[in-house]
Amino acid sequence: MFRKLIKLMSQKAAITVFSFFIQIAIVVLAVLYAAAQFWWIWIVFEFFSFLICLYIVSRDMNPSYKLSWCMIILIAPAFGWMVYLLIGRQHTPRRVRKRLGNAADVSQVLLNMTNAELINSRGVLNPTGSTCADLVLKAGSYPVYSNTQTTYYSLGDDLFPAMLNDIRSAQKFVFMEYFIYEHGEVWDEIESALIERALAGVDVRLIYDDVGSIFTLPKKGIKRLRDGGVQVLPFNKITFSFDMRLNNRSHRKITVIDGDIAYTGGNNIADEYANKRERFGHWKDTHMRFYGGAVWSFTSMFLSFWSILSDTAIDYRHYLPSASLDTTAVGYIQPLSSGPGRDDHLIESAFINLISTAKRSVYITTPYLILDNEMQTALIHAALAGVDVRIIIPHIPDKKIVYQTTKSFVPVLVKAGVRVYTYTPGFIHAKMVIVDDERAFIGTCNMDYRSFYLHYEDGALLYSVNTIADMKSDFMNTLDVSAEVMSEQINDVLPLTRLFRAILRLLAPMM
């Protein structure tokens, strides 16, 4: 078993893990040695723990995150403050902040150009009448588009053939950014299409997350892409040094083709997402295709990241959408992105706004339900106000500890009137919010701390778009094969399991 594990691990992953444990061991040994030599060292360390707790409490961060770290530090005052300084700081290094700032400036200029064009053509910046659209406009400068057609995919099984066909038809450029690319039938076909287009002179660029794809996109696969003319860059490459930056991953899932077509949703590029390989029962995920003006926001999202990762100057004019593109579409689309480089936690803020302004119904699908106080309060208040709030989570988990943490949040929600279901055929990976049959979100963001505070995420808000009806229909069909979590099941839990879940809930912000 050990040999198989070593064989699966890439060299850089092994080095990183080894480096982390070495650093922890050095810290522990240094503390023990110092305390053995000087009795007053323990008092000094406990004083440092008190100061670090004061620092954490005074910072502008999520209260649950503060509570978790203060508890850990107070339980082990001699070591806790060091562990926090090593891995707990939600802090981006100055060099990275500068590059993120430059990319944000570029993206801001591009999006403001779009805003100006939309004002000139429509005479109004937010035609939706939604406060959520105003929030995203003011906090993130993400425009609202009207001329965009959408196609909803209820399964990866249907998504990938359509995406592959669009890639093969590309004439100008193909951009792809995903958390996971995994060798298999799905990726092999897409890889072949990307190389064929690159050799035909199409500008093909690919971003992969260095942690998400560490076991699944080997060096020889990257070399094959580059030899075929595809430009490939890793996001946040792992190094010998283990710190909080390793938690800041690109969880975004974006495909842009010729500036006219874009895809986003929950699917990564791997066979289990198309149910060609079974891992946790039937894999349920959703995605959406965009054709029209809203694609420009996805293009600018990708290019702003590319400018972080590459020192090569980008002529953005080459990637503008077709001037002659005209679609007849109902409703409005507002693509958006969020991440630890921003302080507004934009997608979580959009979720809370959607839930808080609901009048009839809130339908949510998420693989992980690990809520902070603000999100939990919004859901509970909506249910208490008579809104039909329903959430579908997996029945077969992909991460057992995380699943137990999800279950720790279910009792308080059910008690307040939120109806929680488990997807009995297997694992639901879809990330959707549907409100009053009129507003919706589809994208990459889970209902957990990691997505809201540590990862870079993307998605799209939909207002009065026809495909919201498709999303709701799919949600209802999914309910038909899901089992509702009843109060009797919640109460029928062993005391030891309750204790375990309580501890996990305390540590939830670090999951």
MARROBA-11400 format. One record per residue (C-alpha): residue number from 1; residue in one letter; x, z, y. Coordinates in steps of 0.001 Angstrom, whole numbers, plus 500000, padded with zeros to 6 digits. Layout:
<recs>
   k r     xx     zz     yy
 NUM A      X      Z      Y
...
</recs>
This chain:
<recs>
   k r     xx     zz     yy
   1 M 500000 500000 500000
   2 F 502825 500938 502390
   3 R 504612 497644 501732
   4 K 501433 495691 502449
   5 L 500959 497566 505723
   6 I 504519 496843 506830
   7 K 504094 493207 505895
   8 L 500924 492955 507994
   9 M 502465 494564 511039
  10 S 504408 492335 513336
  11 Q 507848 493452 514418
  12 K 506801 494175 518003
  13 A 503856 496333 516856
  14 A 506095 498393 514601
  15 I 508626 498847 517400
  16 T 505938 499947 519849
  17 V 504384 502506 517480
  18 F 507817 503820 516500
  19 S 508790 504067 520169
  20 F 505647 506063 520961
  21 F 506263 508637 518221
  22 I 509900 508920 519216
  23 Q 508872 509716 522793
  24 I 506341 512333 521633
  25 A 508921 513897 519325
  26 I 511487 514090 522119
  27 V 508972 515842 524390
  28 V 507995 518388 521709
  29 L 511589 519133 520686
  30 A 512689 519475 524297
  31 V 509923 521994 525008
  32 L 510676 524037 521864
  33 Y 514395 524053 522535
  34 A 513966 525043 526186
  35 A 511512 527824 525279
  36 A 513908 529170 522647
  37 Q 516720 529352 525196
  38 F 514752 530686 528151
  39 W 511688 532926 527749
  40 W 510332 532061 531187
  41 I 510007 528357 530310
  42 W 506541 528949 528800
  43 I 505341 530507 532056
  44 V 506686 527550 534050
  45 F 504987 525060 531727
  46 E 501677 526913 531915
  47 F 501955 526860 535706
  48 F 502541 523097 535537
  49 S 499430 522798 533366
  50 F 497436 524620 536035
  51 L 498768 522275 538737
  52 I 498010 519173 536653
  53 C 494444 520410 536072
  54 L 494038 520882 539831
  55 Y 495360 517357 540352
  56 I 492944 515897 537777
  57 V 489944 517727 539252
  58 S 490819 516557 542785
  59 R 491121 512884 541796
  60 D 488352 510344 542300
  61 M 487665 509555 538655
  62 N 484884 509908 536097
  63 P 483895 513610 535669
  64 S 483785 513333 531862
  65 Y 487339 511976 531846
  66 K 488432 514946 533975
  67 L 486737 517440 531642
  68 S 488325 515958 528499
  69 W 491865 516102 529852
  70 C 491479 519572 531357
  71 M 490267 520873 527982
  72 I 493229 519320 526156
  73 I 495713 520701 528686
  74 L 494224 524211 528586
  75 I 494151 524245 524770
  76 A 497862 523371 524613
  77 P 499261 524255 528056
  78 A 502898 523902 527007
  79 F 502479 520278 525932
  80 G 499172 519081 527346
  81 W 500376 518360 530862
  82 M 503263 516281 529508
  83 V 500939 514262 527287
  84 Y 498719 513586 530288
  85 L 501653 512354 532364
  86 L 502767 510165 529466
  87 I 499495 508473 528489
  88 G 496589 509933 530464
  89 R 497086 508645 533982
  90 Q 494695 505901 535020
  91 H 497469 504419 537086
  92 T 498708 500872 537360
  93 P 502424 500432 538193
  94 R 503268 499214 541692
  95 R 504620 495861 540475
  96 V 501476 495187 538476
  97 R 499253 496372 541342
  98 K 500972 493907 543646
  99 R 500357 490994 541288
 100 L 496765 492095 540722
 101 G 496334 492307 544480
 102 N 497706 488800 544951
 103 A 495409 487461 542244
 104 A 492439 489280 543784
 105 D 493281 487774 547171
 106 V 493359 484281 545667
 107 S 490113 484869 543806
 108 Q 488519 486287 546959
 109 V 489425 483173 548938
 110 L 488060 480880 546232
 111 L 484830 482829 545850
 112 N 484349 483117 549610
 113 M 484682 479336 549814
 114 T 481848 479107 547321
 115 N 479802 481680 549232
 116 A 480196 479685 552439
 117 E 479086 476483 550706
 118 L 476050 478231 549237
 119 I 475055 479670 552616
 120 N 475303 476212 554190
 121 S 473224 474591 551454
 122 R 470586 477307 551034
 123 G 470757 479287 554275
 124 V 470786 482577 552344
 125 L 473507 484375 550382
 126 N 471251 486146 547853
 127 P 468050 484245 547095
 128 T 467183 486417 544078
 129 G 465733 489362 545989
 130 S 467569 491638 543545
 131 T 469523 494653 544764
 132 C 471846 494125 541791
 133 A 472852 490718 543179
 134 D 473514 492312 546587
 135 L 475641 495017 544957
 136 V 477805 492500 543078
 137 L 478073 490268 546168
 138 K 479247 493065 548449
 139 A 481488 494878 545985
 140 G 483015 491875 544220
 141 S 482219 488798 546355
 142 Y 480768 487063 543297
 143 P 478340 484318 544428
 144 V 474825 483616 543197
 145 Y 474284 480040 541920
 146 S 471054 478149 541442
 147 N 472203 474783 540031
 148 T 473268 475948 536574
 149 Q 471767 475166 533187
 150 T 472154 477748 530415
 151 T 472044 477625 526624
 152 Y 471747 480831 524598
 153 Y 473365 481251 521181
 154 S 471984 484060 519042
 155 L 474797 483784 516477
 156 G 478409 482689 516426
 157 D 477393 480393 513574
 158 D 475673 478146 516144
 159 L 478091 478732 519021
 160 F 481358 477418 517616
 161 P 480214 473884 516671
 162 A 478894 473416 520234
 163 M 482059 474811 521806
 164 L 484242 472654 519581
 165 N 482305 469547 520539
 166 D 482740 470319 524256
 167 I 486491 470915 523838
 168 R 486901 467603 522033
 169 S 485123 465887 524942
 170 A 487363 467414 527655
 171 Q 488880 464907 530095
 172 K 490627 467082 532717
 173 F 491317 470630 531528
 174 V 490446 473330 529004
 175 F 490972 477035 529763
 176 M 490517 479720 527091
 177 E 490964 483496 527408
 178 Y 490025 485758 524487
 179 F 490862 489192 523161
 180 I 491267 487935 519579
 181 Y 492310 484579 518120
 182 E 492525 484796 514338
 183 H 493759 482229 511864
 184 G 490872 480851 509817
 185 E 488369 478028 509663
 186 V 486999 478590 513188
 187 W 490357 478936 514944
 188 D 492046 476176 512962
 189 E 489455 473636 514141
 190 I 489683 474819 517756
 191 E 493490 474893 517658
 192 S 493553 471324 516350
 193 A 491169 470214 519115
 194 L 493244 471947 521820
 195 I 496466 470293 520659
 196 E 494777 466889 520374
 197 R 493469 467184 523956
 198 A 496840 468403 525272
 199 L 498641 465468 523663
 200 A 496061 463184 525312
 201 G 497126 464498 528733
 202 V 494456 467142 529262
 203 D 495653 470371 530978
 204 V 495134 472979 528232
 205 R 495876 476661 528911
 206 L 495306 479695 526727
 207 I 495564 483431 527445
 208 Y 495589 485920 524581
 209 D 495667 489708 524683
 210 D 498913 490927 523182
 211 V 497259 493888 521437
 212 G 493976 492230 520446
 213 S 495760 489302 518788
 214 I 498866 491149 517605
 215 F 498025 490819 513893
 216 T 496044 487592 514112
 217 L 498002 485136 516288
 218 P 501526 484981 514806
 219 K 504564 483606 516601
 220 K 504491 480426 514549
 221 G 500909 479820 515701
 222 I 501926 480242 519343
 223 K 504892 477925 518781
 224 R 502619 475318 517216
 225 L 500372 475398 520292
 226 R 503281 475126 522708
 227 D 504882 472322 520718
 228 G 501537 470519 520988
 229 G 501537 470761 524781
 230 V 499266 473806 525164
 231 Q 500383 476331 527787
 232 V 500135 479831 526272
 233 L 500570 483219 527960
 234 P 500064 486784 526672
 235 F 498213 489396 528710
 236 N 499937 492774 529201
 237 K 502691 492253 526659
 238 I 503525 495366 524673
 239 T 506998 496845 525128
 240 F 509195 499684 523919
 241 S 507631 501988 526501
 242 F 504282 503531 525573
 243 D 502109 504439 528550
 244 M 498598 504054 529912
 245 R 499153 500387 530697
 246 L 498808 499613 526984
 247 N 495185 500741 527304
 248 N 494532 498122 529979
 249 R 493607 495137 527844
 250 S 491950 491819 528626
 251 H 488727 492032 526660
 252 R 487368 488971 528494
 253 K 486059 485941 526613
 254 I 486062 482797 528723
 255 T 486148 479083 527936
 256 V 486071 476582 530819
 257 I 485972 472811 530261
 258 D 486527 470307 533082
 259 G 485108 472757 535626
 260 D 481571 471797 534599
 261 I 481074 473800 531383
 262 A 481804 477476 530674
 263 Y 481143 479891 527833
 264 T 481104 483688 527736
 265 G 479635 486396 525533
 266 G 480661 488768 522766
 267 N 482295 486373 520296
 268 N 486025 486278 519745
 269 I 487621 483321 517968
 270 A 487603 484457 514344
 271 D 485747 483663 511117
 272 E 483728 486895 510894
 273 Y 482039 486009 514202
 274 A 480638 482887 512513
 275 N 479881 484781 509263
 276 K 482409 482651 507405
 277 R 484079 485882 506317
 278 E 482214 489120 505651
 279 R 483698 492349 506987
 280 F 480842 494725 507901
 281 G 477796 493005 506492
 282 H 476136 490321 508588
 283 W 477892 489868 511955
 284 K 475433 489546 514838
 285 D 476830 488377 518181
 286 T 475591 486374 521154
 287 H 477057 483916 523648
 288 M 475955 481638 526478
 289 R 476919 478177 527702
 290 F 476794 477385 531424
 291 Y 476658 473891 532914
 292 G 476722 473552 536689
 293 G 477785 475386 539816
 294 A 478305 478861 538284
 295 V 481200 477520 536219
 296 W 483404 477714 539320
 297 S 483376 481524 539191
 298 F 484627 481450 535585
 299 T 487305 478933 536587
 300 S 488505 481194 539412
 301 M 488478 484233 537077
 302 F 490771 482449 534646
 303 L 493098 481017 537299
 304 S 493455 484380 539056
 305 F 494635 485900 535751
 306 W 496943 482953 535136
 307 S 498522 483588 538533
 308 I 499256 487195 537453
 309 L 500944 486117 534234
 310 S 502820 483048 535490
 311 D 505099 482501 538470
 312 T 504099 478841 538651
 313 A 502113 477871 541750
 314 I 498573 476640 541106
 315 D 496888 473864 543052
 316 Y 493324 475060 542807
 317 R 491931 471794 544180
 318 H 492599 470155 540805
 319 Y 490055 472460 539160
 320 L 487098 472198 541521
 321 P 483800 471229 539847
 322 S 482523 467685 539986
 323 A 481094 466926 543438
 324 S 478392 464755 541883
 325 L 477262 467430 539424
 326 D 473554 468090 539898
 327 T 471329 470017 537535
 328 T 467683 470941 537494
 329 A 467640 474579 536519
 330 V 465233 477466 537111
 331 G 466555 480796 538363
 332 Y 469955 482075 539426
 333 I 473284 482894 537768
 334 Q 475905 485376 539006
 335 P 479138 485491 536941
 336 L 481271 488602 537455
 337 S 484354 490394 536202
 338 S 485658 493959 536394
 339 G 488733 495898 535376
 340 P 491053 498851 536069
 341 G 492612 496952 538971
 342 R 489361 497575 540879
 343 D 487903 500924 541920
 344 D 484246 499892 541852
 345 H 483708 499605 538054
 346 L 481558 496638 538929
 347 I 479886 495886 535604
 348 E 478928 499511 534992
 349 S 477513 499671 538527
 350 A 475487 496519 537801
 351 F 474174 498045 534544
 352 I 473104 501241 536296
 353 N 471355 499243 539013
 354 L 469492 497094 536459
 355 I 468364 500148 534485
 356 S 467448 502242 537537
 357 T 465286 499492 539055
 358 A 463442 498636 535826
 359 K 459659 498882 535986
 360 R 458539 497909 532474
 361 S 461338 497483 529940
 362 V 465075 497798 529295
 363 Y 466437 496230 526097
 364 I 470115 496744 525216
 365 T 472402 495633 522392
 366 T 475852 497182 522092
 367 P 478305 497903 519274
 368 Y 479476 501152 520922
 369 L 477275 503629 522793
 370 I 479664 506098 524423
 371 L 478131 506989 527767
 372 D 479336 508718 530884
 373 N 476974 511012 532776
 374 E 475846 508331 535234
 375 M 474844 505825 532552
 376 Q 473184 508457 530371
 377 T 471207 509754 533357
 378 A 470034 506249 534268
 379 L 468751 505615 530736
 380 I 467036 508994 530488
 381 H 465386 508720 533904
 382 A 464106 505237 533066
 383 A 462573 506476 529801
 384 L 461039 509549 531464
 385 A 459511 507252 534108
 386 G 457639 505385 531378
 387 V 459958 502386 531044
 388 D 460221 501022 527500
 389 V 463934 501622 526805
 390 R 465273 500340 523472
 391 I 468874 500139 522270
 392 I 470189 498426 519133
 393 I 473494 499648 517669
 394 P 475204 498747 514354
 395 H 474190 500141 510993
 396 I 477545 499364 509378
 397 P 480357 500506 511702
 398 D 483680 498769 512227
 399 K 485347 502009 513412
 400 K 483993 505122 511726
 401 I 485269 507689 514240
 402 V 483909 505668 517169
 403 Y 480590 505292 515320
 404 Q 480321 509068 514912
 405 T 480950 509366 518652
 406 T 478138 506870 519279
 407 K 475825 508974 517086
 408 S 476654 512061 519162
 409 F 474893 510439 522152
 410 V 471756 509418 520243
 411 P 469914 512818 520066
 412 V 469711 513398 523830
 413 L 468524 509814 524375
 414 V 465844 509968 521662
 415 K 464660 513340 522945
 416 A 464093 511772 526389
 417 G 462086 508884 524913
 418 V 464763 506204 524506
 419 R 464209 504320 521234
 420 V 467439 503690 519322
 421 Y 467696 501272 516377
 422 T 470421 500405 513892
 423 Y 470955 496779 512833
 424 T 470485 497181 509086
 425 P 471984 493822 507943
 426 G 475401 494890 509223
 427 F 477328 494973 512490
 428 I 475910 493989 515888
 429 H 478639 493063 518362
 430 A 476392 491559 521073
 431 K 476597 492981 524599
 432 M 473304 492332 526422
 433 V 470918 494030 528848
 434 I 467427 492588 529418
 435 V 465234 494117 532150
 436 D 461521 493417 532782
 437 D 461881 489935 531211
 438 E 463245 488823 534619
 439 R 466862 490007 534851
 440 A 469590 490116 532236
 441 F 473301 490472 531534
 442 I 475321 488787 528811
 443 G 479060 489164 528449
 444 T 481921 491128 526945
 445 C 481319 494687 528201
 446 N 480430 497416 525714
 447 M 478547 500568 526719
 448 D 481658 502750 526585
 449 Y 484453 504207 528710
 450 R 487015 501724 527469
 451 S 485028 498734 528701
 452 F 483945 500367 531962
 453 Y 487273 501922 532988
 454 L 490221 500564 530973
 455 H 489517 496956 529971
 456 Y 489165 493764 531955
 457 E 485696 492436 531195
 458 D 483486 489536 532259
 459 G 479924 488349 531981
 460 A 477010 486868 533873
 461 L 473889 488271 535498
 462 L 470767 486131 535119
 463 Y 467786 486242 537457
 464 S 464504 484514 536481
 465 V 466393 482132 534186
 466 N 464450 480482 531337
 467 T 466953 481594 528697
 468 I 466073 485250 529369
 469 A 462988 484507 527259
 470 D 465295 483300 524463
 471 M 467346 486487 524762
 472 K 464228 488666 524569
 473 S 462835 486721 521610
 474 D 466118 487182 519771
 475 F 466116 490894 520627
 476 M 462631 491302 519182
 477 N 463587 489379 516040
 478 T 466599 491662 515698
 479 L 464331 494719 516031
 480 D 462346 493434 513049
 481 V 465402 493841 510807
 482 S 466552 497094 512410
 483 A 465645 500691 511593
 484 E 464567 503119 514309
 485 V 466426 506434 514480
 486 M 463737 509121 514192
 487 S 463834 512730 515377
 488 E 463761 513990 511760
 489 Q 466980 512098 511000
 490 I 468672 513581 514053
 491 N 467721 517115 513068
 492 D 468727 516608 509419
 493 V 472464 516845 510123
 494 L 474893 519354 508619
 495 P 476303 521979 511034
 496 L 479847 520794 510305
 497 T 478859 517219 511248
 498 R 477314 518514 514494
 499 L 480549 520327 515319
 500 F 482631 517243 514524
 501 R 480454 515066 516751
 502 A 480598 517626 519555
 503 I 484389 517493 519479
 504 L 484319 513700 519442
 505 R 481965 513690 522395
 506 L 484405 515831 524337
 507 L 487131 513291 523567
 508 A 484839 510282 524170
 509 P 486516 509150 527438
 510 M 489755 508560 525510
 511 M 488226 506432 522739
</recs>
